[in-house]
């Protein structure tokens, strides 16, 4: 028995660009996931310029935990974009929710008054692009 069932790409009727965007979102999840998980400070200091003078170990653990979530999520996005394209609209909705919640929190809720790491700037852009590619994924290609 194989880990992955046969590809379902032949059943996908949406834009191939939307599927390739999902592949890109997968890569863009795996890269920061690896940074958060494998860098000694999780990128908190060297990339995010966070103040690590207090509770640094807790921050490192939380970053590693988040990276451990990002890596398999990104692998799933890669697999969907490359082999199971009928799931592209679903994964784009999940990206919109994830990046939308990150944007909402980073700019208006818990993280609103403090430091803004690079992800806070990228997330709103990801939401807009994901909505565009969601629409493209739902429109049937012309024959």
C-alpha positions as CSV (number, residue, x, y, z in Angstrom):
1,X,0.0,0.0,0.0
2,X,1.3,3.4,-1.0
3,X,1.4,6.4,1.4
4,X,-0.2,8.6,-1.4
5,X,-3.1,7.4,-3.5
6,X,-3.0,8.0,-7.2
7,X,-3.1,11.6,-8.4
8,X,-6.5,13.3,-9.0
9,X,-5.1,16.2,-11.1
10,X,-7.2,15.1,-14.1
11,X,-10.4,15.9,-12.2
12,X,-9.3,19.6,-11.5
13,X,-11.0,22.1,-13.7
14,X,-9.7,25.4,-12.2
15,X,-6.7,27.5,-13.2
16,X,-3.3,25.7,-13.1
17,X,-2.0,29.0,-11.8
18,X,-4.0,28.5,-8.6
19,X,-2.4,25.1,-8.1
20,X,1.1,26.5,-8.6
21,X,0.2,29.3,-6.1
22,X,-0.6,26.6,-3.6
23,X,2.8,25.0,-4.3
24,X,4.3,28.5,-3.6
25,X,2.4,28.8,-0.4
26,X,3.7,25.4,0.6
27,X,7.3,26.5,0.0
28,X,6.6,29.8,1.9
29,X,5.3,27.8,4.8
30,X,8.2,25.3,4.9
31,X,10.9,27.9,4.8
32,X,9.8,29.9,7.8
33,X,8.9,26.6,9.5
34,X,12.5,25.4,9.2
35,X,13.7,28.8,10.4
36,X,11.5,28.7,13.5
37,X,12.3,25.1,14.2
38,X,16.0,24.8,13.4
39,X,17.6,28.2,14.2
40,X,18.7,28.4,17.9
41,X,16.5,31.4,18.5
42,X,13.8,30.4,16.1
43,X,14.5,33.6,14.2
44,X,13.0,35.7,17.0
45,X,16.2,37.7,17.5
46,X,18.1,37.4,14.3
47,X,15.1,38.0,11.9
48,X,12.3,39.3,14.1
49,X,14.5,41.6,16.2
50,X,12.5,40.7,19.3
51,X,13.6,41.7,22.8
52,X,14.9,38.4,24.2
53,X,16.1,39.8,27.5
54,X,13.2,38.1,29.4
55,X,11.6,34.7,28.8
56,X,13.8,33.9,25.9
57,X,13.6,30.2,26.4
58,X,9.8,30.3,26.3
59,X,9.9,32.3,23.1
60,X,12.3,29.8,21.5
61,X,10.0,26.9,22.5
62,X,7.0,28.6,21.0
63,X,8.8,29.4,17.8
64,X,9.9,25.8,17.5
65,X,6.4,24.6,18.2
66,X,5.0,26.9,15.5
67,X,7.7,25.8,13.0
68,X,6.8,22.1,13.8
69,X,3.3,23.0,12.6
70,X,4.3,25.0,9.6
71,X,6.6,22.3,8.1
72,X,4.0,19.5,7.7
73,X,1.3,22.1,6.7
74,X,3.6,23.3,3.9
75,X,4.3,19.7,2.8
76,X,0.6,19.2,2.6
77,X,0.2,22.3,0.4
78,X,3.0,21.0,-1.9
79,X,1.3,17.6,-2.2
80,X,-2.1,19.2,-3.0
81,X,-0.7,21.6,-5.5
82,X,1.3,18.9,-7.3
83,X,-0.9,15.7,-7.0
84,X,-4.4,16.5,-5.7
85,X,-5.5,19.7,-7.4
86,X,-9.2,19.2,-6.8
87,X,-8.4,20.2,-3.2
88,X,-6.8,23.5,-4.3
89,X,-9.9,25.6,-3.4
90,X,-10.2,24.0,0.0
91,X,-6.5,24.6,0.9
92,X,-6.8,28.2,-0.4
93,X,-9.7,28.7,2.0
94,X,-7.6,27.4,4.8
95,X,-4.7,29.7,3.9
96,X,-7.1,32.6,3.8
97,X,-8.4,31.8,7.3
98,X,-4.8,31.2,8.7
99,X,-3.3,34.3,7.2
100,X,-6.4,36.3,7.9
101,X,-6.3,35.4,11.6
102,X,-2.6,36.2,11.7
103,X,-3.2,39.6,10.1
104,X,-6.1,40.3,12.4
105,X,-4.1,39.4,15.5
106,X,-0.9,41.1,14.4
107,X,-2.4,44.4,13.4
108,X,-5.6,44.8,15.5
109,X,-5.6,42.4,18.5
110,X,-2.9,40.9,20.7
111,X,0.1,42.1,18.6
112,X,-1.3,45.4,17.6
113,X,0.7,47.7,19.8
114,X,4.0,45.9,19.7
115,X,6.7,44.8,17.4
116,X,5.8,43.6,13.9
117,X,7.8,40.7,12.5
118,X,8.1,40.2,8.7
119,X,5.1,37.8,8.8
120,X,2.7,40.6,9.9
121,X,3.5,42.4,6.6
122,X,3.3,39.3,4.4
123,X,0.1,37.9,5.8
124,X,-2.4,40.6,4.5
125,X,-0.8,40.3,1.0
126,X,-1.1,36.5,1.2
127,X,-4.8,36.9,2.1
128,X,-5.5,39.1,-1.0
129,X,-3.5,36.8,-3.3
130,X,-5.2,33.7,-1.9
131,X,-8.6,35.2,-2.6
132,X,-7.7,36.0,-6.2
133,X,-6.3,32.5,-6.7
134,X,-9.4,30.9,-5.0
135,X,-11.6,32.7,-7.5
136,X,-9.3,31.4,-10.3
137,X,-9.4,27.8,-8.9
138,X,-13.2,27.8,-8.9
139,X,-13.6,29.1,-12.5
140,X,-13.6,26.3,-15.0
141,X,-11.0,26.4,-17.7
142,X,-12.1,27.0,-21.2
143,X,-11.6,23.9,-23.5
